[in-house]
Amino acid sequence: MNALSLFTAREKEIYVLSVKGMGCKQIASELGISPNTVKKYRSRLMQKAGAGNMVELAGRMAGEKKQAA
């Protein structure tokens, strides 16, 4: 099972916008939520994937996509 399958729909939205380079304030504005909520979602994403930061998370997710192919 890959980490992406453990993410909720909202967590997936946050992840996609984050890897596109958007910051917390930009994501919050896009989704109509507070920047602190975005930070909490990012924290949960990293925890579920066992990543220490968003760069590591993106790298892990890219690695899983390559393994699945």
C-alpha positions in Angstrom: 0.0 0.0 0.0 1.4 3.4 -0.9 1.3 6.5 1.3 -0.9 8.4 -1.1 -3.7 5.9 -0.5 -3.6 6.8 3.2 -4.3 10.5 2.5 -7.8 12.0 2.7 -9.1 13.9 -0.3 -8.2 17.2 1.4 -4.7 16.0 2.2 -4.3 15.0 -1.4 -5.3 18.6 -2.5 -2.8 20.1 -0.1 -0.1 17.7 -1.3 -0.7 18.5 -5.0 -0.7 22.3 -4.4 2.4 22.0 -2.2 4.4 20.2 -4.8 3.3 22.7 -7.4 5.3 25.2 -5.3 2.5 27.0 -3.5 3.0 28.3 0.0 0.7 27.9 3.0 -0.9 31.3 2.5 -1.5 30.7 -1.3 -3.0 27.2 -0.6 -5.2 28.6 2.2 -6.5 31.3 -0.1 -7.1 28.8 -3.0 -9.0 26.4 -0.7 -10.8 29.0 1.5 -9.1 27.7 4.7 -6.6 29.3 7.2 -2.9 29.0 6.7 -2.7 27.3 10.1 -5.0 24.6 8.8 -2.8 24.1 5.8 0.2 23.7 8.1 -1.7 21.0 10.1 -2.6 19.1 7.0 1.1 19.3 5.8 2.2 18.0 9.2 -0.3 15.1 8.9 0.9 14.3 5.4 4.5 14.1 6.5 3.7 12.0 9.5 1.7 9.5 7.4 4.5 9.2 4.9 7.2 9.2 7.4 8.8 12.3 5.9 10.7 15.0 7.8 9.7 17.8 5.4 7.8 18.5 2.3 10.8 18.0 0.0 11.3 14.6 1.5 7.6 13.8 1.2 7.6 14.8 -2.5 10.7 12.6 -3.1 9.1 9.6 -1.3 5.9 10.0 -3.4 7.9 10.2 -6.6 9.8 7.1 -5.6 6.6 5.2 -5.0 5.2 6.2 -8.4 8.4 4.8 -10.1 8.2 1.5 -8.1 4.5 1.1 -9.1 5.3 1.6 -12.8 
